[in-house]
Amino acid sequence: MEVSDGPGGLSADSKGYRERPAETLAAGVAAALERLIGLFRSLSPASGLSLTSAATLATLDRSGPSRLTWLAGREGVTQPAMTQVIARLEDAGLVDRTADPADGRVVQVRITADGRAMLARRRAVRAERVAGLLDRLSPDERAALAAALPAMDALVNAERTEPVGGGAVANAERAKPVTAGAVANAERAEPTAADLTIGER
């Protein structure tokens, strides 16, 4: 028996119905990412860095010396805004500038040893706080998170290799993420010790 769905009367075996699971997954992933970003902010230690500054340091740590224009595009800010971010990081001794070996007229930004040490401290604090949240999850929820890690890495790598269109996820706000929601709800049930307010951009 065919089952109608919505005003268009799509049947259970119609193309529109078959595509719905993929759309639901996209919406669920988008909503889960939004909640995880909020969790990430709350777990990040107060260090005087904005999230954009910390993200730029992490990008330089992963990617090596980079041009300022590329960094601006990677972090989704304007070039003048990234110039200000780099100036503050340079003043703090966390990055420095060097000539591009391929073109001496071009300046590249690179992370310093102090910048790497700052990142290591932030990551250690976050890992400790996440460990506290994981203790409040069930064994099945922890296993689900562990199993999801390779897929999360694949999703990040997919974004780096091919830009994602903006129209694919229209109803992300309505989705009910499961794995990420478990961690976010655990964090909400018992707030972390520090009440953090970190500026972004």
Kinemage of the C-alpha trace (Angstrom):
@kinemage 1
@onewidth
@group {chain A} dominant
@subgroup {mainchain}
@vectorlist {calphas} color= white
{ca met a 1} P 0.000 0.000 0.000
{ca glu a 2} L 1.267 3.459 -0.863
{ca val a 3} L 1.428 6.059 1.859
{ca ser a 4} L 0.901 9.694 0.956
{ca asp a 5} L 3.166 12.228 2.505
{ca gly a 6} L 2.395 15.936 2.617
{ca pro a 7} L 0.443 18.156 0.256
{ca gly a 8} L 2.169 16.771 -2.810
{ca gly a 9} L 0.918 13.271 -2.059
{ca leu a 10} L 4.301 11.600 -2.522
{ca ser a 11} L 4.049 7.847 -2.223
{ca ala a 12} L 6.344 5.740 -0.056
{ca asp a 13} L 8.166 4.472 -3.143
{ca ser a 14} L 8.496 7.852 -4.860
{ca lys a 15} L 11.823 9.569 -5.452
{ca gly a 16} L 10.916 12.427 -3.120
{ca tyr a 17} L 10.271 10.052 -0.236
{ca arg a 18} L 13.441 8.051 -0.831
{ca glu a 19} L 15.564 11.208 -0.685
{ca arg a 20} L 14.185 12.287 2.656
{ca pro a 21} L 16.555 10.188 4.867
{ca ala a 22} L 19.582 11.962 3.327
{ca glu a 23} L 17.970 15.357 3.934
{ca thr a 24} L 17.164 14.387 7.512
{ca leu a 25} L 20.766 13.281 8.093
{ca ala a 26} L 22.082 16.567 6.707
{ca ala a 27} L 19.754 18.539 8.952
{ca gly a 28} L 20.684 16.445 11.976
{ca val a 29} L 24.416 16.813 11.347
{ca ala a 30} L 24.101 20.577 10.849
{ca ala a 31} L 22.138 20.983 14.086
{ca ala a 32} L 24.579 18.746 15.967
{ca leu a 33} L 27.510 20.829 14.722
{ca glu a 34} L 25.824 24.001 15.922
{ca arg a 35} L 25.365 22.534 19.384
{ca leu a 36} L 28.917 21.209 19.443
{ca ile a 37} L 30.259 24.671 18.610
{ca gly a 38} L 28.440 26.000 21.668
{ca leu a 39} L 29.894 23.181 23.754
{ca phe a 40} L 33.369 23.866 22.344
{ca arg a 41} L 33.122 27.493 23.396
{ca ser a 42} L 32.079 26.620 26.921
{ca leu a 43} L 34.936 24.134 27.284
{ca ser a 44} L 37.652 26.447 25.957
{ca pro a 45} L 39.801 27.957 28.705
{ca ala a 46} L 39.983 31.704 29.172
{ca ser a 47} L 43.275 32.706 27.577
{ca gly a 48} L 42.695 36.160 26.151
{ca leu a 49} L 42.242 34.680 22.664
{ca ser a 50} L 39.119 35.096 20.597
{ca leu a 51} L 37.815 31.963 18.912
{ca thr a 52} L 38.986 33.339 15.567
{ca ser a 53} L 42.495 33.883 16.944
{ca ala a 54} L 42.580 30.389 18.449
{ca ala a 55} L 41.216 28.876 15.215
{ca thr a 56} L 43.870 30.734 13.201
{ca leu a 57} L 46.606 29.382 15.457
{ca ala a 58} L 45.233 25.859 15.043
{ca thr a 59} L 45.110 26.280 11.260
{ca leu a 60} L 48.734 27.459 11.185
{ca asp a 61} L 49.714 24.529 13.400
{ca arg a 62} L 48.084 22.062 10.992
{ca ser a 63} L 48.872 23.713 7.656
{ca gly a 64} L 52.235 25.364 8.242
{ca pro a 65} L 53.207 28.881 7.106
{ca ser a 66} L 50.350 30.482 5.193
{ca arg a 67} L 49.504 33.690 3.415
{ca leu a 68} L 47.256 36.124 5.196
{ca thr a 69} L 44.737 36.151 2.338
{ca trp a 70} L 44.429 32.360 2.514
{ca leu a 71} L 43.970 32.477 6.280
{ca ala a 72} L 41.197 35.055 5.928
{ca gly a 73} L 39.326 32.823 3.491
{ca arg a 74} L 39.919 29.711 5.595
{ca glu a 75} L 38.553 31.315 8.766
{ca gly a 76} L 35.696 33.111 6.997
{ca val a 77} L 36.715 36.689 7.833
{ca thr a 78} L 37.714 39.695 5.768
{ca gln a 79} L 41.354 40.368 5.000
{ca pro a 80} L 41.409 43.542 7.181
{ca ala a 81} L 39.942 41.546 10.072
{ca met a 82} L 42.553 38.818 9.648
{ca thr a 83} L 45.273 41.477 9.493
{ca gln a 84} L 44.159 42.660 12.927
{ca val a 85} L 44.043 39.087 14.262
{ca ile a 86} L 47.576 38.405 13.043
{ca ala a 87} L 48.835 41.710 14.460
{ca arg a 88} L 47.471 40.791 17.919
{ca leu a 89} L 48.905 37.281 17.733
{ca glu a 90} L 52.257 38.666 16.619
{ca asp a 91} L 52.292 41.186 19.476
{ca ala a 92} L 51.678 38.275 21.865
{ca gly a 93} L 54.575 36.323 20.352
{ca leu a 94} L 52.292 33.535 19.116
{ca val a 95} L 52.992 34.000 15.385
{ca asp a 96} L 55.634 35.679 13.279
{ca arg a 97} L 55.996 36.644 9.649
{ca thr a 98} L 58.519 35.345 7.163
{ca ala a 99} L 59.203 35.711 3.450
{ca asp a 100} L 57.618 33.134 1.172
{ca pro a 101} L 60.468 30.909 -0.080
{ca ala a 102} L 58.818 30.797 -3.508
{ca asp a 103} L 58.395 34.590 -3.744
{ca gly a 104} L 60.372 36.883 -1.472
{ca arg a 105} L 57.872 39.690 -2.045
{ca val a 106} L 55.132 37.673 -0.356
{ca val a 107} L 54.870 37.409 3.423
{ca gln a 108} L 53.737 34.226 5.161
{ca val a 109} L 52.501 33.852 8.721
{ca arg a 110} L 53.761 30.984 10.851
{ca ile a 111} L 53.063 29.806 14.378
{ca thr a 112} L 55.834 30.163 16.959
{ca ala a 113} L 56.881 27.781 19.718
{ca asp a 114} L 54.912 29.930 22.174
{ca gly a 115} L 51.879 29.652 19.906
{ca arg a 116} L 52.131 25.862 19.866
{ca ala a 117} L 52.505 25.821 23.645
{ca met a 118} L 49.370 27.967 23.973
{ca leu a 119} L 47.419 25.565 21.759
{ca ala a 120} L 48.671 22.565 23.728
{ca arg a 121} L 47.499 24.107 27.010
{ca arg a 122} L 44.062 24.927 25.596
{ca arg a 123} L 43.663 21.423 24.175
{ca ala a 124} L 44.717 19.803 27.438
{ca val a 125} L 42.154 21.808 29.413
{ca arg a 126} L 39.390 20.976 26.926
{ca ala a 127} L 40.286 17.282 26.933
{ca glu a 128} L 40.098 17.222 30.727
{ca arg a 129} L 36.695 18.897 30.699
{ca val a 130} L 35.413 16.578 27.973
{ca ala a 131} L 36.577 13.604 30.044
{ca gly a 132} L 34.345 14.842 32.850
{ca leu a 133} L 31.382 14.988 30.474
{ca leu a 134} L 32.097 11.525 29.093
{ca asp a 135} L 31.947 10.146 32.626
{ca arg a 136} L 28.290 11.204 32.754
{ca leu a 137} L 27.375 9.330 29.568
{ca ser a 138} L 26.325 5.719 29.306
{ca pro a 139} L 28.737 3.105 27.917
{ca asp a 140} L 26.625 2.911 24.750
{ca glu a 141} L 26.806 6.680 24.243
{ca arg a 142} L 30.565 6.677 24.724
{ca ala a 143} L 30.897 3.808 22.254
{ca ala a 144} L 28.759 5.707 19.741
{ca leu a 145} L 31.019 8.749 20.054
{ca ala a 146} L 34.137 6.637 19.557
{ca ala a 147} L 32.616 5.006 16.480
{ca ala a 148} L 31.671 8.417 15.054
{ca leu a 149} L 35.197 9.897 15.218
{ca pro a 150} L 36.362 8.592 11.794
{ca ala a 151} L 33.191 9.896 10.159
{ca met a 152} L 33.693 13.301 11.812
{ca asp a 153} L 37.232 13.458 10.405
{ca ala a 154} L 35.924 12.486 6.973
{ca leu a 155} L 33.321 15.260 7.139
{ca val a 156} L 35.995 17.850 7.980
{ca asn a 157} L 38.226 16.623 5.161
{ca ala a 158} L 35.304 16.732 2.712
{ca glu a 159} L 34.738 20.400 3.577
{ca arg a 160} L 38.393 21.201 2.893
{ca thr a 161} L 38.430 19.556 -0.520
{ca glu a 162} L 35.040 20.618 -1.878
{ca pro a 163} L 32.968 23.632 -0.772
{ca val a 164} L 29.545 22.761 0.565
{ca gly a 165} L 26.469 24.444 -0.907
{ca gly a 166} L 24.332 26.498 1.420
{ca gly a 167} L 20.945 25.191 0.362
{ca ala a 168} L 21.259 21.536 1.324
{ca val a 169} L 20.256 21.964 4.948
{ca ala a 170} L 17.085 23.989 5.238
{ca asn a 171} L 15.650 22.689 8.485
{ca ala a 172} L 18.695 22.097 10.666
{ca glu a 173} L 17.108 23.884 13.621
{ca arg a 174} L 14.351 21.275 13.797
{ca ala a 175} L 16.572 18.213 13.862
{ca lys a 176} L 17.231 16.184 17.013
{ca pro a 177} L 20.879 15.096 17.046
{ca val a 178} L 21.582 11.933 19.002
{ca thr a 179} L 25.297 11.455 19.620
{ca ala a 180} L 26.254 15.121 19.829
{ca gly a 181} L 23.066 15.849 21.744
{ca ala a 182} L 24.057 13.390 24.447
{ca val a 183} L 27.285 15.251 25.102
{ca ala a 184} L 25.628 18.658 24.929
{ca asn a 185} L 22.928 17.554 27.354
{ca ala a 186} L 25.529 16.130 29.729
{ca glu a 187} L 27.319 19.477 29.705
{ca arg a 188} L 24.043 21.293 30.350
{ca ala a 189} L 23.114 19.027 33.251
{ca glu a 190} L 26.158 20.033 35.254
{ca pro a 191} L 27.983 23.184 34.031
{ca thr a 192} L 31.750 23.176 33.946
{ca ala a 193} L 33.631 24.937 36.680
{ca ala a 194} L 34.579 27.981 34.663
{ca asp a 195} L 31.940 30.384 33.423
{ca leu a 196} L 33.690 31.315 30.203
{ca thr a 197} L 32.991 34.231 27.952
{ca ile a 198} L 35.160 34.158 24.879
{ca gly a 199} L 34.877 36.815 22.205
{ca glu a 200} L 34.611 35.789 18.589
{ca arg a 201} L 35.763 38.024 15.797
